[in-house]
Amino acid sequence: MKTQVCIIGAGPAGLMLSHLLHLQGIDSIVLENRSRADIESTIRAGVLEQGTVDLLNETGLGDRMIAEGKEHEGIYLQFSGQRHRINMKELTNGKSIMLYPQHEVIRDLVAKRLENKGDILFNVSEVNLYDITSFTPKITFEYEGELQELSCDYIVGCDGFHGPSRKAIPDNECKEVQHVYPFGWLGILAETQPVSPELVYAYHEKGFALLSTRTSNVQRHYIQVDPNDKIENWSDDRIWSELHERVRTNDGWTLNEGPIIQKNIVSMRSFVCETMRYGNLFLAGDSAHIVPPAGAKGLNLAVADVQVLAKGLAELYQNGNEELLNCYPEICLRRVWKAQRFSNWMTNMLHRNQNYSQFEHGIQLAELDNVTSSQHHSASLAENYVGLPLSFDTNNHKLVYQ
């Protein structure tokens, strides 16, 4: 088998890259170790930045998102029993976010790639990368019971933190940074009506809580817990009791309950692999970086990565210009570290850290007060939340993030 670009992983990054390359006349094959049914049914959060929404619309993927997604023009920050609305649309000259779950984005991408006769191989296993510093890198894998070999010009690893792509880079050549937070999130899916027109980020003495919308009858909520806690320790009644206490407001507002259909605990960490290119292997999405969920950046960073990479590959194949492709790590890492900064700031501002001194706790509450009472600080939050813009510098032939 042979193609121009082999993409490992059929998540948002891999599928979007394959779609963008197709629009530029560049061949690709996507390898995925799970089934189509699995990737289309795994429920993940879906807060789409303005730039992600624009890209989906511009590339013919936005119809169902526009019909079924929920545009949010702001978010609420809650502390001391009061909610404060950050009007993002007003503060960013008309930009907003779209709530549209990640698995729905994946469904749209899979459908479009198959409609365009794109090659997606599901249920592959034993994926190994070879000769990644040569002009003809290779991948071997098992598919439908047979060992296959695929040669290509470039390999793009969109296979997440545990995939084989990053592991193919020699340890002494791979620069990685990780930070583990002392917080965990207990997330639930509950069969209830929407509880708020927009997301509610609540700080409470007992810990953070988040109220989020999924559909008209299923909602996603979170509470801060010890990351080493066990889900078996959390009965449905205990979860609802904690949610009620942490999101209750002074004006008497209360939370609607409903059957909990899913619950789990996840730890929180930041991770960056700054070696986003090694030879003719590129990393994109979760294989290169992970952010804590408070900033809602994961999917959006993945889409931004492949948007840069697709433009770089198009410049190379169509014009013989390698400059943009060579700048891929530099361009992406600037955005990645800004997203890490914002996610870290949101995480530390909103979570109750029991190790804080009285002074540090006072500073945390003052930060919440400051960001909700100062237009300049509210605007900074809004600008980062809706997504930093991406533009093309025609003079220097580089993509830049402003």
N, C-alpha and C positions, 0 to 999 in steps of 0.2 A: 504494500500500500504506500501511496505517496500523496502529499499535499503541500501547500505552501506554509500553512500555519497549523500546528497541532495544539489544540486547547485541551488541557486536562481539567475537568470539572464542569458540570452543567448547572452551576448556580447562577445568580444574576450576572456576575462578572464574565464567566465563560460564555454564556448564551448571548449576552449583549455584545461582547467582542465579536463573536461569530456573525451576528446580525450586521454589525457595523462594517465588518470586512466584506461581507456579501454585497453591501450597498456600494462598495468601492471596487467590486469585481475581483476580490481576493479570495482564493479557496481556503477552506479550513475544515478540519474534522474535530468534533468534540468527543472526548472520552469521559464516561461517567460510570462510577462503580455501583450506583444505585439504579433502581428501576424508574421508569417514567412516572408510574403511579406514586412512588415514594417521594420523589422530589416535588411533585405537584400537590402533595397532601401534607407535607411537613409544615405546620403552622409557625410562622415567624413574624415578628413585628414588621411594620411597613410604614414608616414616616418618610415620605419622599420630599426631598428638597425641591425648590423651584426649578433648579437646573436639571434635575432628574426628570421631573414632569415635562419640561420643555423638550428634552431629548426624546422621551417616549413619544410625544406628540409629533415631533419633527420626523421621526423615522417610521411612522406608520403603526405604532404600538399602543396608541393612547385611547382608542375608542372605548374599550370596556372600563378602563381606569376613569375616564371622564363620566361614564354612565353610572358606575357603581362606587367609585371612590368618594371620599368626603374631604372637601377643601376646608382647611382650618386657617383662619386669618390671624389667630392669636393663640396663646396658651395662658394658663393661670398658674401663678405661684402662690402657695398658701403657707402661712405661718401665723402663729399666735391666734388661730381661729378665724383669720380673715383671708379672703382671696383677692389677689391683685392681678388684673389682666394686662398682659403684654400684647399690645396691638401691633403685631408684626407687619401686617399689610400697610398700616399707616406709617410705621417707623422705617420701612424699607422701600418706599415708593412703589407699593403695589405688589410686593412679593408675598407668597404664602407657602404653606405646605399642603401635601395631600396624604390622607390616611388611606392606604391601599396595600393590603398585606403582601409580604414578599412572595408567598407561594402563588398569589394571583399574578404577580409580575412574571414569575417563572412560567406559569401556564401560558401567558400571552407570548412569551419569547419562544417556548417550545413549539406552539402552534404556528407561529410565523416562520420559524426555521424549517419546519416540516413542509409548510405550504410552499416555501421557496426551494424545496428539494435539498435542504441542508443535511449534512451528515452528522447525526448524533448517535453514538453507539452506547447504549445503556448496558448495565450489568457486566461491565468489564472488570477484570481482576488482575492481580499480579503485574501492576504497571511498573516498569523500570525505564529509566532514562539513561541514554548513552551518548558519548561524543558531543556533549553540550557546548564545548568550546570550538567545535569544528564547523565547517560550512554545511555539513549534512548531519545534523543531530538525528538520533533515532529513539523510538519508543517501542518496547515490546510489551505485550499484554495478552491475556487470555480472553477470548470472546467466543461465545457459543461453543465452548469445549475445545477450542483450538488455539494454539499459540500463534500470535500475529506480530508482524514487525511493520512499523510505520516510519518512513523517512520524511523529512520536511526541511524547510529553511529555518524555521523558528519554532520553539516550544514556549507556550504560555501556561504557567501554573496557576490555575484558579481553583485549586483543590483544597483550600482551607489549611488550617494550622497543622493538621495531622496527615496531610497528603504527602505523596512522594516527591513533589517538585522541589520544595525548599531543601529537603533532605539530600537531594542530588548535588547541592553545592558543598564543596569541602568545608569542614568545620573552621579551618584556619582562614577561609576566605569569606565567611558569612558573619556579618556584623549584626547582632541582635540586641535589643534592649527590652526588658520586661519590668512591669510594676504591678504588684498584687495589692488590691484594696482590701481593707478589713471589713468589707460589707458583702452580703449576699442578697439576692432578690428572690423572694418567693412569689412566683407568678401563677395566676389562675385564669382560666377561661370560664366565664359564668354566663348562663342563659338568663339574661336580663335585658331590659330596654336600656338605651344609652342613658348614662347618669349625668353627663355634662356635655354641652355643645362643643367643648374643646378640651384638650388634655389638661389635667390638674396635677401639678407637681407639688406635693405637700411635705413640708418639714414639720416634724413633731418630736417632742422630747423622747418618745419611745422609738422613734425611727421614721425613716422616709416612707411615703406611699405615693403611688401613681395610679390615677384613674384614666383609662384609655378606652377608645372605641374600636371595635372590630367590624361588626355588622349591626343591622337594626335590631337583632335579638341575641347577639353574643358579644360580650365585652371582655377586655383584658385588663386586669388589675394587678398591682405589685405591692408588696410590703418589704421593707428592709428586715433581714434576719441575719443571724450569724452564718457565715458561709459554710461552716462545718456542721450546721444543724441537719437533721434528717426530716424528710417530708412526712414520715410516719408520726412525727411528734405534733403535726398540725392537722387537727380535725377541721372539718368544714366550719363548725361553730366557732372554733378558736380563730380561724382566718377572718371570718366575718366580724367577730368581735374586735379584732385588732384594726381592721379596715375602718369600721365605724368610728373608733376612737381617734384614729389618726387623721381622718378627713372631715370630721364634724366641724361645723362653723358656728360662730357666735350668733348667727341669725336664725338658727334652728334647722338648717338644711340637714337632711339625713340621706343615707345611701340605701338604694334599693338592693335587696338580696335576690338570689335565684340559685338554681342548681349549679354546683361547680362540676364541670365536665372534664377539667384537666388541671393539674397542679404540679409544680416542680420547683426546685431550688437551683439557682445558678450562682457561681462565684463571679467576681468582677475583677478584671485585669486590663492593663494596657500592654500591648506588644507591638514592636516595630522591628522588622527586618529591613535594615537600610540597604542590603544587597539585593535590590529589586531587579538587577540584571547581572547575570554571570554568563559570559560567552553569548550564546544565542538562546539562552533561557531567560525568560522574563517572569516575574511574579506579580500577581495582581489580586486585589481583594484580601480575604482573610488569610491567604497564604503569606501575605507580606505585612499585615497589620490588623490588630484587634483593638477596639475601643470599648470602654464601658458604655452601657446602653443609655445613660442619662442624657447624652448629647444627641442621640438618634442619628449617628453618623455612619454606621457600618455599611449598609447597602449603598448609601450615597458615595462613600469613598471608593467602593468597588467599581461603581459605574464611572466615576471620574477617572480612575486609573485606566480603564479600557478605552475611554474616550480619547485620552492622550495617546495611548498605544496604537489605537486604530489609525489616528491621524499620522503618527510617525511611520507606520507600516505603509500607508497609502502614499506618503511622500517618497518613500524608498522605492516602492514598486512602480509608481507612475512617473516619478521625476528623477530617480536615481540619487535623491538627496537623503543622506543618513543623519543629518544634523539633529533633527527633531527626535529621531529614534534614540540617538546617543544621549539625548538630554532627558530621556524618560524618567530615570530615578530622581534626578535633581528636581524636575518639575513636580512629580508626584509627592516626593517627600516634603516639600514645602507645605503642600496642602495637608498631608498626613499629620505633620507635627502641629499645625494650627488646629486640626480637629482633635488631636490628643490634648492640647492645651485647653480647648473649650470643654471637652468631655470631662477632663480632670477638674476644671473649675466648677462645672455643674454638679459633679459628684460630691466634691468636698463641701460645697455650699448647702446642699440639700440633705445630706445624710448626717445622722447623729453619731458622732464619734465619741464613744465613752472614755477614750483616753485623753480627750481634750481637757486642758486646764480651764478654770473659770474664765481666765482672760481669753483663751482661744475660742471658747464657746461664745463669749460676748462679741468677739470680732465676727464670728459666723452669722450671728443674728443681725449685726450691723450691716453685713454684706447683703443679706436678704432685704433689709430695709432700704439700703442704698440703691439696689438695682430696681426696686419697685417704685421708688420715689423720684429718681433722677431720670429725665428723658434721655440724657446722653448714655447712661449706663444701660437703660432699657433698650436703646437703639443698638448698642453693641451686642447684647444678647440676641436681639431679633436678627441682626445681620448675620451672625454666625449660625443661628438656628435654621434660617431659610436657605443657607448655603452661600459660600463665597463664590463670586462669579468666575467664569472661565472665559478667557478671550485669546485671540490669536494675534501675535505681534508680527505683522507682515514684513517689517523692516529687518527683524532678526530671525525670522522663520522659526519662532518658538511659541509654544503655548505658555501662557502666563496666568497665574492666579492673582487677582488683585486683592 
